[in-house]
Each structure stands twice: as C-alpha cells, then as structure tokens.
Amino acid sequence: MQQKQDAAVASERKSSIGSGDRNERIRTYNFPNDRLTDHRLGHTVFGMQEVLTSGVASGQLDEIIDALAMSEQERAMEQMMEQQQLDF
C-alpha cells in the first residue's frame, strides 16, 4: 500500500517538474504574429501587446487565468479518481 502511494507521489512530482527539455514549452510569446500561446492548455490569445499592457481591462488576462484554473481543476479531479482506483 505504501509503495503504491510513494509511486503515485513520485509520478506526480515528475509530471509537475518535467524534464526541462526545450520541447516542454509552457508558453510562447510571439511578438511578430501578436499572439501568446499556452502550450499546456493549447490556448492561444491574439493581441498579445494588449494582454501584457492592459490584459485585466480587456478581459484577455482573465481568459488565460480561467483556462489555467479549469485545467488545474480537471487535473485534480483525474488525480482524485486515480487515487480512488488505487485504494480499491
């Protein structure tokens, strides 16, 4: 039982840290094309300059934050379901 929990914790730690490779991009700020892409979410926002300077006023920053929050909630739910399966 303890080994399963240790393995689950180690797996979670590895997935949250990653390997640090360049291909594990988190976010790309593409100034020439005026876009910001969060690769974890597959979410792209155009008008990057506006996001960086007045994102709160335009609502675009909220769009990114909401997408990140939803992704984190989904990940947490999946993790809870996996843990419940291990317990049975």
Phi and psi in degrees as GROMACS dihedral restraints (atoms count N, CA, C in turn):
[ dihedral_restraints ]
;  ai    aj    ak    al  type     phi  dphi    fc
    3     4     5     6     1   -65.1    20    10
    4     5     6     7     1   -35.9    20    10
    6     7     8     9     1   -65.2    20    10
    7     8     9    10     1   -38.2    20    10
    9    10    11    12     1   -64.1    20    10
   10    11    12    13     1   -42.4    20    10
   12    13    14    15     1   -65.6    20    10
   13    14    15    16     1   -42.5    20    10
   15    16    17    18     1   -62.1    20    10
   16    17    18    19     1   -40.6    20    10
   18    19    20    21     1   -65.8    20    10
   19    20    21    22     1   -39.7    20    10
   21    22    23    24     1   -65.1    20    10
   22    23    24    25     1   -41.7    20    10
   24    25    26    27     1   -65.3    20    10
   25    26    27    28     1   -43.2    20    10
   27    28    29    30     1   -63.7    20    10
   28    29    30    31     1   -39.9    20    10
   30    31    32    33     1   -64.3    20    10
   31    32    33    34     1   -43.8    20    10
   33    34    35    36     1   -62.3    20    10
   34    35    36    37     1   -43.6    20    10
   36    37    38    39     1   -61.3    20    10
   37    38    39    40     1   -45.2    20    10
   39    40    41    42     1   -64.1    20    10
   40    41    42    43     1   -40.9    20    10
   42    43    44    45     1   -69.8    20    10
   43    44    45    46     1   -31.6    20    10
   45    46    47    48     1   -80.0    20    10
   46    47    48    49     1   -29.4    20    10
   48    49    50    51     1   -86.5    20    10
   49    50    51    52     1   -43.2    20    10
   51    52    53    54     1    76.8    20    10
   52    53    54    55     1  -175.5    20    10
   54    55    56    57     1   -96.6    20    10
   55    56    57    58     1   -13.3    20    10
   57    58    59    60     1    84.4    20    10
   58    59    60    61     1     4.7    20    10
   60    61    62    63     1   -66.4    20    10
   61    62    63    64     1   153.8    20    10
   63    64    65    66     1   -61.0    20    10
   64    65    66    67     1   -31.1    20    10
   66    67    68    69     1   -73.3    20    10
   67    68    69    70     1    -5.6    20    10
   69    70    71    72     1   -94.3    20    10
   70    71    72    73     1    54.2    20    10
   72    73    74    75     1   -66.0    20    10
   73    74    75    76     1   143.5    20    10
   75    76    77    78     1   -98.0    20    10
   76    77    78    79     1   -49.6    20    10
   78    79    80    81     1  -147.7    20    10
   79    80    81    82     1   142.7    20    10
   81    82    83    84     1  -118.8    20    10
   82    83    84    85     1   128.4    20    10
   84    85    86    87     1  -104.6    20    10
   85    86    87    88     1   104.6    20    10
   87    88    89    90     1  -105.6    20    10
   88    89    90    91     1    94.7    20    10
   90    91    92    93     1   -67.8    20    10
   91    92    93    94     1   -42.9    20    10
   93    94    95    96     1   -60.1    20    10
   94    95    96    97     1   -35.2    20    10
   96    97    98    99     1   -97.8    20    10
   97    98    99   100     1     3.6    20    10
   99   100   101   102     1    55.5    20    10
  100   101   102   103     1    49.8    20    10
  102   103   104   105     1  -142.3    20    10
  103   104   105   106     1   152.8    20    10
  105   106   107   108     1  -123.4    20    10
  106   107   108   109     1   126.3    20    10
  108   109   110   111     1  -122.1    20    10
  109   110   111   112     1   127.2    20    10
  111   112   113   114     1   -97.5    20    10
  112   113   114   115     1   110.6    20    10
  114   115   116   117     1   -73.8    20    10
  115   116   117   118     1   -24.5    20    10
  117   118   119   120     1   -65.9    20    10
  118   119   120   121     1   -34.9    20    10
  120   121   122   123     1   -97.9    20    10
  121   122   123   124     1   -19.6    20    10
  123   124   125   126     1    69.5    20    10
  124   125   126   127     1    32.8    20    10
  126   127   128   129     1  -112.5    20    10
  127   128   129   130     1   128.9    20    10
  129   130   131   132     1  -121.3    20    10
  130   131   132   133     1   137.2    20    10
  132   133   134   135     1  -122.4    20    10
  133   134   135   136     1   129.9    20    10
  135   136   137   138     1   -96.0    20    10
  136   137   138   139     1   158.5    20    10
  138   139   140   141     1    83.0    20    10
  139   140   141   142     1    44.6    20    10
  141   142   143   144     1   -58.3    20    10
  142   143   144   145     1   -38.6    20    10
  144   145   146   147     1   -59.6    20    10
  145   146   147   148     1   -39.9    20    10
  147   148   149   150     1   -66.3    20    10
  148   149   150   151     1   -39.0    20    10
  150   151   152   153     1   -61.1    20    10
  151   152   153   154     1   -44.5    20    10
  153   154   155   156     1   -73.5    20    10
  154   155   156   157     1   -30.2    20    10
  156   157   158   159     1   -97.1    20    10
  157   158   159   160     1   -38.2    20    10
  159   160   161   162     1  -143.5    20    10
  160   161   162   163     1    41.9    20    10
  162   163   164   165     1   -58.8    20    10
  163   164   165   166     1   -34.3    20    10
  165   166   167   168     1   -67.4    20    10
  166   167   168   169     1   -43.4    20    10
  168   169   170   171     1   -67.1    20    10
  169   170   171   172     1   -35.3    20    10
  171   172   173   174     1   -84.3    20    10
  172   173   174   175     1   -15.5    20    10
  174   175   176   177     1    86.4    20    10
  175   176   177   178     1    -7.2    20    10
  177   178   179   180     1   -69.4    20    10
  178   179   180   181     1   -34.8    20    10
  180   181   182   183     1   -65.9    20    10
  181   182   183   184     1   -39.1    20    10
  183   184   185   186     1   -61.4    20    10
  184   185   186   187     1   -36.9    20    10
  186   187   188   189     1   -60.4    20    10
  187   188   189   190     1   -43.5    20    10
  189   190   191   192     1   -68.3    20    10
  190   191   192   193     1   -45.5    20    10
  192   193   194   195     1   -63.6    20    10
  193   194   195   196     1   -42.0    20    10
  195   196   197   198     1   -62.4    20    10
  196   197   198   199     1   -41.4    20    10
  198   199   200   201     1   -64.6    20    10
  199   200   201   202     1   -40.2    20    10
  201   202   203   204     1   -65.3    20    10
  202   203   204   205     1   -42.6    20    10
  204   205   206   207     1   -63.4    20    10
  205   206   207   208     1   -42.9    20    10
  207   208   209   210     1   -64.2    20    10
  208   209   210   211     1   -41.4    20    10
  210   211   212   213     1   -62.5    20    10
  211   212   213   214     1   -41.6    20    10
  213   214   215   216     1   -66.3    20    10
  214   215   216   217     1   -39.4    20    10
  216   217   218   219     1   -63.8    20    10
  217   218   219   220     1   -42.5    20    10
  219   220   221   222     1   -62.7    20    10
  220   221   222   223     1   -42.4    20    10
  222   223   224   225     1   -63.6    20    10
  223   224   225   226     1   -41.7    20    10
  225   226   227   228     1   -65.6    20    10
  226   227   228   229     1   -39.9    20    10
  228   229   230   231     1   -64.8    20    10
  229   230   231   232     1   -42.5    20    10
  231   232   233   234     1   -62.1    20    10
  232   233   234   235     1   -40.8    20    10
  234   235   236   237     1   -65.1    20    10
  235   236   237   238     1   -40.8    20    10
  237   238   239   240     1   -63.3    20    10
  238   239   240   241     1   -41.7    20    10
  240   241   242   243     1   -65.2    20    10
  241   242   243   244     1   -40.9    20    10
  243   244   245   246     1   -63.6    20    10
  244   245   246   247     1   -41.0    20    10
  246   247   248   249     1   -64.3    20    10
  247   248   249   250     1   -40.2    20    10
  249   250   251   252     1   -64.6    20    10
  250   251   252   253     1   -37.0    20    10
  252   253   254   255     1   -66.4    20    10
  253   254   255   256     1   -36.5    20    10
  255   256   257   258     1   -68.5    20    10
  256   257   258   259     1   -32.6    20    10
  258   259   260   261     1   -72.5    20    10
  259   260   261   262     1   -23.5    20    10
